[in-house]
Amino acid sequence: MRIFKFGGASVKDARGVKNLVHVLNEVGHDDTLIVISAMGKITNAMEKVVDAYFENKNGINGALHEVYDYHHKVLIDLFENEKHPIFNQVKMLFEEVKGFLMWNKSPKHSFVYDQVVGYGELVSTTIVSAYLNETGLKNTWLDVRNLIKTDNSYRDAQVNWERTQEAVQKHVDTKKLNITQGFLGSDDNNFTTTLGREGSDYTAAILAYCLNASSVTIWKDVPGVLNADPRNFEETQLLHQISYREAIELAFYGASVIHPKTLQPLQRKEIPLHVKSFLKPKESGTVVGKGVEISPEVPCFIVKKDQVLIKLSSLDFSFIVENNISEIFKLLHDHRMKVDLIQNSAISFSVCLDNKFSGLESLLNELKKKFKVVCHEDVSLYTIRHFNEEAVETLLNGHTVLVEQRGKQTVQLVVK
C-alpha cells in the first residue's frame, strides 16, 4: 500500500482539489491511503476562533463564519448542484464546532485548541472525498481519530503505537482508496489531540509504519527537497536523493519540507519517502532512503526566525557545571521551550530557543533568581549543512553574529 500526503497548499481552493484528482489519475490510486491537511491557511483561521473564545466571545461567530465562507466558496466551485449532500455535511461540521464552544467548561487553552482547530482537516477531507466520488474515484473516508491513539498532551500528543497499530489494522481496508486527516489523533477519552503544527507528514509516516506501506509520497508546491527554502534564499538546488540520516539532520535543524518526527518510523521499517511536486507529478523529485549519499553534495541552508537567545552567567563568577545545567534544562522543560542550540563555557551558558508556547517571561523570571541573564529576542538561527567558507560568508554579510558554533559538517550562526 502507498501513502500519499497532500498539504494545505495543494488543496487551498477548488483548482487545487481538481489538480489532486489529476495527480491521482497520472500516478495511479489503487491500494492508496491519502492524508490531507486543512485547506490553505485554515489552521491559522481556526486559531483565531480559539483566540476569540478566550479573549473576545463576541468575535467567535465572525471568526467561524469567515472559515465557513471560505469552504462554501470551494464547494460552489466544485459542485454545480447546491443541493448536493456535501453542503449539509460541511454545515453540520461547523455546527459541531459551535456546539463544543457553547458547552465546553474546560479553561485549558491547549485542550480547547485541539477540539476546535482539528475541524480544518475534518472539513477538507470531507470535501475532497465527496469530490473524488463525484468524479468517479470511489473512496472511503476515515476518521483518523479512530486510527491514531495518543496520550492527552494536547497540541503535542505522543503516539500510543500499540493501540494505534491495532486500530489501523481494524479500520483500514488496504484494497480500497482511503482518505483521512493529517495532524489529528485522540486520547483515551476520545477527545481530539493534535501532533504539533505541520504534523500531517508525521501522520503519513505513522500510518505507513502500521500498514507496512511500500512508500510514502509527500506532494508539495516545490520540486522536492531543496538545499534551501526559496522563500528565504534566492538560489536553490534540488537534492535528488538523501539518506534517512541526512533528512533527520535537516529536519532537526528546521528544514521546512519534512516534519522532524516523520523520518523515524519510516527509517525503522526502511520505507522510502518521496517528496514530489503536485504541479509536475511525473517528475522524480527527491527520494529519501537507506544508505544513499546526498546528491548533489552542496551546502544546505536552513533558517529559523523569531528565535530567542538567552545568555546566562553565574552571579558570583562560579563555574556553570552539571547541577546548574540540569536545573536550567528542567526550567526549559517546565516552560515548554524548544531548544535549538546550546553553547557553554566555564562561567557562561547560551541557549537559542523557540518560544512557541509563550513561556519566555515566566522562564526569565525564574532564571534571574540564580543567574545574570541577557536576553535577545527576534534573532535568527542559520544552519548550514556541508558548509564551506563561501557559504558562511554569504550569511555573515550585514548581520551581527551573537553565537557561532561549528562542527565537522555543520555550522550554526545566531544573528541579529
RAGI-V547949 format. One record per residue. N is the residue number from 0. SS is DSSP state (alpha for helix, beta for strand, coil for the rest). PHI is phi in degrees with one decimal (* if undefined). OMEGA is omega in radians with two decimals (* if undefined). Layout:
N,SS,PHI,OMEGA / N,SS,PHI,OMEGA
This chain:
0,coil,*,3.09 / 1,beta,-103.7,3.04 / 2,beta,-113.5,3.03 / 3,beta,-110.4,3.04 / 4,beta,-122.2,3.09 / 5,beta,-113.3,-3.13 / 6,coil,-84.6,-3.07 / 7,alpha,-60.0,-3.13 / 8,alpha,-65.4,-3.08 / 9,alpha,-78.6,-3.13 / 10,alpha,-127.7,-3.04 / 11,coil,-73.6,-3.13 / 12,coil,-155.7,-3.11 / 13,alpha,-62.0,3.12 / 14,alpha,-60.6,3.12 / 15,alpha,-65.1,3.12 / 16,alpha,-64.4,3.10 / 17,alpha,-64.9,3.11 / 18,alpha,-67.6,3.07 / 19,alpha,-58.7,3.07 / 20,alpha,-61.3,3.11 / 21,alpha,-59.6,3.13 / 22,alpha,-59.7,-3.13 / 23,alpha,-62.8,3.11 / 24,alpha,-69.5,-3.14 / 25,alpha,-75.0,-3.00 / 26,alpha,-107.2,3.14 / 27,coil,93.0,-3.08 / 28,coil,-142.4,3.08 / 29,coil,-71.7,3.06 / 30,coil,49.1,-3.04 / 31,beta,-128.0,3.00 / 32,beta,-114.6,-3.09 / 33,beta,-106.1,3.06 / 34,beta,-104.8,-3.04 / 35,beta,-126.6,3.10 / 36,coil,-86.7,3.00 / 37,coil,-65.4,-3.07 / 38,coil,-71.1,3.01 / 39,coil,50.8,-3.12 / 40,coil,-102.3,-3.06 / 41,alpha,-64.0,3.09 / 42,alpha,-58.7,3.09 / 43,alpha,-61.8,-3.13 / 44,alpha,-66.3,3.10 / 45,alpha,-70.2,3.06 / 46,alpha,-63.3,3.09 / 47,alpha,-66.6,3.07 / 48,alpha,-63.1,3.12 / 49,alpha,-63.2,3.11 / 50,alpha,-59.8,3.13 / 51,alpha,-63.7,3.14 / 52,alpha,-59.9,-3.09 / 53,alpha,-91.2,-2.99 / 54,alpha,-114.6,-3.07 / 55,coil,-157.5,-3.06 / 56,alpha,-54.7,-3.13 / 57,alpha,-67.6,-3.12 / 58,alpha,-92.6,-3.07 / 59,alpha,-62.7,-3.06 / 60,alpha,-61.2,3.13 / 61,alpha,-65.0,-3.14 / 62,alpha,-65.2,-3.12 / 63,alpha,-72.0,-3.14 / 64,alpha,-65.3,3.09 / 65,alpha,-61.9,3.12 / 66,alpha,-68.0,3.13 / 67,alpha,-61.9,-3.13 / 68,alpha,-60.8,3.12 / 69,alpha,-58.6,-3.11 / 70,alpha,-70.7,3.14 / 71,alpha,-62.7,3.10 / 72,alpha,-63.8,3.10 / 73,alpha,-60.4,3.13 / 74,alpha,-61.0,-3.13 / 75,alpha,-62.3,3.14 / 76,alpha,-73.6,-3.10 / 77,alpha,-95.5,-3.01 / 78,coil,-119.6,-3.10 / 79,coil,-68.7,-3.07 / 80,coil,-93.5,-3.12 / 81,coil,-72.5,3.04 / 82,coil,-92.5,3.10 / 83,coil,-60.6,-3.10 / 84,alpha,-55.2,-3.09 / 85,alpha,-61.7,-3.14 / 86,alpha,-61.9,3.13 / 87,alpha,-73.3,3.10 / 88,alpha,-60.6,3.14 / 89,alpha,-65.7,3.12 / 90,alpha,-59.4,-3.14 / 91,alpha,-66.0,3.09 / 92,alpha,-63.3,3.10 / 93,alpha,-70.6,3.05 / 94,alpha,-65.5,3.08 / 95,alpha,-62.4,3.12 / 96,alpha,-61.8,3.12 / 97,alpha,-59.1,-3.13 / 98,alpha,-61.9,3.12 / 99,alpha,-60.0,-3.10 / 100,alpha,-65.3,3.12 / 101,alpha,-80.5,-3.03 / 102,alpha,-96.4,-3.10 / 103,coil,-60.9,3.10 / 104,coil,-114.1,-3.07 / 105,coil,-73.5,3.09 / 106,coil,-89.0,-3.03 / 107,coil,-81.6,-3.06 / 108,alpha,-60.9,-3.08 / 109,alpha,-64.0,3.09 / 110,alpha,-64.2,-3.14 / 111,alpha,-61.8,3.13 / 112,alpha,-53.1,-3.08 / 113,alpha,-66.2,-3.12 / 114,alpha,-70.3,-3.04 / 115,alpha,-96.3,-2.99 / 116,alpha,-63.5,-3.11 / 117,coil,-62.0,3.12 / 118,alpha,-67.2,3.04 / 119,alpha,-58.4,3.12 / 120,alpha,-72.0,-3.14 / 121,alpha,-63.2,3.13 / 122,alpha,-70.6,-3.08 / 123,alpha,-61.0,-3.11 / 124,alpha,-70.1,3.09 / 125,alpha,-62.6,3.13 / 126,alpha,-66.8,-3.10 / 127,alpha,-63.5,3.13 / 128,alpha,-60.0,-3.14 / 129,alpha,-64.2,-3.12 / 130,alpha,-68.3,3.10 / 131,alpha,-62.0,3.08 / 132,alpha,-60.5,-3.13 / 133,alpha,-63.4,-3.10 / 134,coil,-92.0,3.08 / 135,coil,97.8,3.08 / 136,coil,-92.5,-3.07 / 137,coil,-66.5,-3.04 / 138,coil,-147.2,3.10 / 139,beta,-111.7,3.09 / 140,beta,-84.5,-3.13 / 141,coil,-117.2,3.04 / 142,coil,-86.3,-3.05 / 143,alpha,-63.6,3.12 / 144,alpha,-67.6,3.04 / 145,alpha,-85.6,-3.08 / 146,coil,-104.9,-3.05 / 147,coil,-99.2,-3.13 / 148,beta,-102.4,-3.02 / 149,beta,-136.5,2.94 / 150,coil,-80.3,-3.09 / 151,coil,-106.1,3.03 / 152,coil,-82.7,-3.04 / 153,coil,-57.7,-3.10 / 154,coil,77.9,3.10 / 155,coil,-154.1,-2.99 / 156,coil,-70.8,3.12 / 157,coil,-101.8,-3.03 / 158,beta,-75.4,2.93 / 159,coil,-90.9,-2.96 / 160,alpha,-66.4,-3.11 / 161,alpha,-64.9,-3.13 / 162,alpha,-68.6,3.11 / 163,alpha,-65.1,3.12 / 164,alpha,-57.7,3.14 / 165,alpha,-62.9,-3.09 / 166,alpha,-66.7,-3.13 / 167,alpha,-63.2,-3.14 / 168,alpha,-64.5,-3.13 / 169,alpha,-75.6,-2.94 / 170,alpha,-103.0,-3.03 / 171,coil,-100.2,3.02 / 172,coil,-91.0,-3.01 / 173,coil,-71.3,3.14 / 174,coil,-90.5,-3.10 / 175,coil,-117.5,2.95 / 176,coil,-82.5,-3.08 / 177,beta,-115.7,3.08 / 178,beta,-128.9,3.10 / 179,beta,-146.3,-3.03 / 180,beta,-95.7,2.93 / 181,coil,-89.5,2.89 / 182,coil,83.3,-2.94 / 183,beta,-110.1,2.97 / 184,beta,-153.6,3.05 / 185,beta,-149.9,-3.12 / 186,coil,-94.7,-3.08 / 187,coil,-63.6,3.12 / 188,coil,-95.2,-3.14 / 189,coil,63.8,2.96 / 190,coil,-80.2,-3.13 / 191,beta,-67.6,3.01 / 192,beta,-123.8,3.05 / 193,beta,-123.4,-3.01 / 194,coil,-96.2,-3.08 / 195,coil,102.0,-3.14 / 196,coil,-56.3,-3.09 / 197,coil,63.9,-3.05 / 198,coil,-81.5,-3.11 / 199,alpha,-68.7,3.05 / 200,alpha,-60.0,3.13 / 201,alpha,-62.9,3.08 / 202,alpha,-55.6,3.14 / 203,alpha,-59.1,-3.14 / 204,alpha,-68.9,3.10 / 205,alpha,-60.3,-3.11 / 206,alpha,-67.0,3.09 / 207,alpha,-61.8,3.13 / 208,alpha,-61.3,-3.07 / 209,alpha,-71.0,-3.11 / 210,alpha,-99.3,-3.05 / 211,coil,51.1,-3.05 / 212,coil,-64.6,3.11 / 213,coil,-77.3,-3.14 / 214,beta,-168.1,2.98 / 215,beta,-124.5,3.06 / 216,beta,-121.4,3.04 / 217,beta,-100.4,-3.10 / 218,beta,-94.4,-3.03 / 219,beta,-124.7,3.06 / 220,coil,-92.6,3.05 / 221,coil,-123.0,-3.04 / 222,coil,-66.8,-3.10 / 223,coil,164.1,3.06 / 224,coil,-80.3,3.14 / 225,beta,-99.9,3.13 / 226,coil,-78.2,3.07 / 227,coil,-164.1,3.11 / 228,coil,-76.0,-3.10 / 229,coil,-62.6,3.08 / 230,coil,-74.0,-3.09 / 231,coil,-117.3,-3.09 / 232,coil,-130.6,-3.04 / 233,coil,-72.9,-3.07 / 234,coil,-107.5,-3.13 / 235,coil,-131.0,3.09 / 236,coil,-129.3,3.08 / 237,beta,-78.1,3.01 / 238,coil,-91.5,-3.06 / 239,coil,-71.5,3.11 / 240,beta,-152.3,3.04 / 241,beta,-146.2,3.13 / 242,beta,-82.5,3.02 / 243,alpha,-55.4,-3.09 / 244,alpha,-59.9,3.14 / 245,alpha,-64.1,3.14 / 246,alpha,-63.6,3.10 / 247,alpha,-65.5,3.09 / 248,alpha,-61.2,-3.13 / 249,alpha,-62.4,3.13 / 250,alpha,-65.3,3.13 / 251,alpha,-59.4,-3.11 / 252,alpha,-79.0,3.01 / 253,coil,115.0,3.08 / 254,coil,-58.8,-2.95 / 255,coil,-83.0,-3.06 / 256,coil,-72.8,-3.07 / 257,coil,-124.3,3.13 / 258,coil,-67.5,-3.06 / 259,coil,-54.7,-3.09 / 260,coil,-86.2,-2.96 / 261,alpha,-67.5,-2.95 / 262,alpha,-74.2,-3.01 / 263,alpha,-57.8,-3.13 / 264,alpha,-65.1,3.11 / 265,alpha,-68.5,-3.13 / 266,alpha,-64.6,-3.09 / 267,alpha,-60.3,3.13 / 268,coil,-110.5,3.10 / 269,coil,52.9,3.09 / 270,coil,-88.9,-3.12 / 271,beta,-66.8,3.11 / 272,beta,-113.0,3.07 / 273,beta,-109.1,3.03 / 274,beta,-117.9,-2.99 / 275,beta,-134.5,-3.14 / 276,beta,-89.4,3.08 / 277,coil,-75.0,3.08 / 278,coil,-86.9,3.13 / 279,coil,-134.6,-2.97 / 280,coil,-65.3,-3.11 / 281,coil,-83.7,3.12 / 282,coil,-74.1,-2.94 / 283,coil,-72.8,3.14 / 284,coil,66.0,-3.13 / 285,beta,-119.3,3.02 / 286,beta,-113.9,3.08 / 287,beta,-109.5,-3.07 / 288,beta,-151.4,-3.07 / 289,coil,-85.2,2.94 / 290,coil,65.8,3.10 / 291,coil,-106.1,3.12 / 292,coil,-79.9,3.08 / 293,coil,-64.1,-3.10 / 294,beta,-142.2,-0.08 / 295,coil,-75.9,3.13 / 296,coil,-85.3,-3.13 / 297,coil,-129.6,3.06 / 298,coil,-59.0,3.11 / 299,beta,-111.8,-3.03 / 300,beta,-105.9,3.11 / 301,beta,-133.6,3.09 / 302,beta,-129.9,2.97 / 303,beta,-116.9,-3.12 / 304,beta,-97.0,3.10 / 305,beta,57.1,3.08 / 306,beta,-92.6,3.11 / 307,beta,-124.3,3.06 / 308,beta,-109.3,3.11 / 309,beta,-113.9,3.08 / 310,beta,-113.1,-3.09 / 311,beta,-114.8,2.98 / 312,beta,-141.9,-3.10 / 313,beta,-72.2,-3.10 / 314,coil,-67.7,-3.08 / 315,coil,-110.8,3.14 / 316,coil,63.5,3.05 / 317,coil,-78.3,-3.12 / 318,coil,-67.5,2.96 / 319,coil,-92.8,-3.05 / 320,coil,-119.4,-2.94 / 321,alpha,-55.1,-3.08 / 322,alpha,-67.4,3.08 / 323,alpha,-66.3,-3.08 / 324,alpha,-65.3,3.12 / 325,alpha,-64.0,3.11 / 326,alpha,-67.2,3.11 / 327,alpha,-62.7,-3.12 / 328,alpha,-68.0,3.07 / 329,alpha,-64.2,3.10 / 330,alpha,-64.0,3.11 / 331,alpha,-61.6,3.12 / 332,alpha,-67.0,-3.10 / 333,alpha,-62.7,-3.12 / 334,coil,-98.8,3.03 / 335,coil,56.0,3.11 / 336,coil,-94.1,3.10 / 337,beta,-92.8,-3.08 / 338,beta,-86.4,-3.14 / 339,beta,-108.9,3.14 / 340,beta,-159.5,3.02 / 341,beta,-132.2,3.08 / 342,beta,-152.3,-3.14 / 343,beta,-139.3,3.02 / 344,coil,-124.5,-3.10 / 345,coil,-61.4,-3.03 / 346,coil,-123.6,3.14 / 347,beta,-142.8,-3.14 / 348,beta,-145.5,3.12 / 349,beta,-117.2,3.12 / 350,beta,-141.8,3.05 / 351,beta,-104.0,-3.00 / 352,beta,-143.0,-3.14 / 353,beta,-107.5,-3.09 / 354,coil,-93.2,-3.01 / 355,coil,-71.1,3.12 / 356,coil,-105.9,3.01 / 357,coil,57.2,3.12 / 358,coil,-101.4,-3.01 / 359,alpha,-64.1,-3.05 / 360,alpha,-59.3,-3.14 / 361,alpha,-68.5,3.07 / 362,alpha,-63.2,-3.12 / 363,alpha,-61.6,3.12 / 364,alpha,-61.3,3.11 / 365,alpha,-70.0,-3.10 / 366,alpha,-64.9,-3.09 / 367,coil,-67.8,3.10 / 368,coil,-70.1,-3.04 / 369,coil,-127.2,-3.05 / 370,beta,-134.4,2.89 / 371,beta,-80.5,-2.98 / 372,beta,-121.3,2.96 / 373,beta,-120.1,-3.06 / 374,beta,-121.4,3.05 / 375,beta,-113.7,3.08 / 376,beta,-95.9,3.10 / 377,beta,57.5,3.03 / 378,beta,-97.1,3.10 / 379,beta,-118.2,3.09 / 380,beta,-109.9,3.09 / 381,beta,-101.3,3.06 / 382,beta,-123.7,3.05 / 383,beta,-122.3,3.01 / 384,beta,-88.8,-3.13 / 385,coil,56.6,-3.02 / 386,coil,-76.4,2.89 / 387,coil,-134.4,-3.04 / 388,alpha,-65.2,3.10 / 389,alpha,-62.8,3.13 / 390,alpha,-64.0,3.12 / 391,alpha,-64.4,-3.11 / 392,alpha,-61.7,-3.14 / 393,alpha,-63.6,3.14 / 394,alpha,-85.7,-3.09 / 395,alpha,-70.6,-3.05 / 396,coil,-60.1,3.07 / 397,coil,82.4,-3.11 / 398,coil,-111.6,2.98 / 399,coil,-95.7,-3.10 / 400,beta,-85.3,3.13 / 401,beta,-94.7,3.10 / 402,beta,-144.3,3.03 / 403,beta,-129.8,-3.13 / 404,beta,-140.2,-3.08 / 405,beta,-122.5,2.96 / 406,coil,-124.8,-3.09 / 407,coil,-66.3,-3.09 / 408,coil,-116.2,-2.99 / 409,beta,-130.8,2.98 / 410,beta,-122.9,3.10 / 411,beta,-125.9,-3.11 / 412,beta,-128.9,2.97 / 413,beta,-97.6,-3.03 / 414,beta,-127.1,3.11 / 415,coil,-111.4,*
